[in-house]
Amino acid sequence: MTLYITACFQTCWMVHRINHIGWSRWSVLWMFVPFVGGIFSLLLLFVPGRKEATDYSELFA
């Protein structure tokens, strides 16, 4: 049970980070590929985010 909760929080964090970088949200699926998921997590850790403010209005339109 704890593993599922942790995986949910990790996926939510990765989607938030991917949005901040400016990549497609579908990129989070790389997390589930063996070996590639670890490299993808390191990329999310070290790739800088966008400088401009994020406009979330398209999500709620």
N, C-alpha and C positions, 0 to 999 in steps of 0.2 A: 504494500500500500504506500509506504513511504517512497519507494522508487518511482511510482507513478506520479506522485505529487511533485517530487524533485524534477522529473522529466518535464512536467507541465510548466513549472517555473523557469526551467532552463530554456525551453522552447519560446516562452513569452519574452524572456530577456533577449534571446537571439533575434526574434522578429523586431523588437524595439531597436536593437543595435543596427540591424540591417536597414531599417527605415532611416536611422540617423546617418548612416553612410551614404544612402541613396541607391542601394541595390534593390533588385526585385525581391519581393517577399517570398517568392518561390525558391530563393536561394537557401532558405532554411532546410530544405530537403537534403542538402549535402550533408547535414549533420548525421543522417541515418545511414550513410555509406561507410562501411568499415575503413579505417585508416584515413580516409578523406575527411571524415568528421573531425578528427583531431587537428588536422592541418587547417580546416575551415574555422575551428574555434580559435586557433592562434591568429589567423587573419583578422577575425573580428576583434581580437584583443589589441592588435597593433596598427590596424588601418585607421587613420584619422577620420573624424566625422566632418560633416559639412559645416562651414562657418556661418552661412546665412540661416535665418530663422526658418523653421519648418512650418508650412501652411497645412493644417490638418482639415481644412474646410472641405476638401474633395472627398474625405472619408464620410462626412455626414450629409452630403448633398444628395 
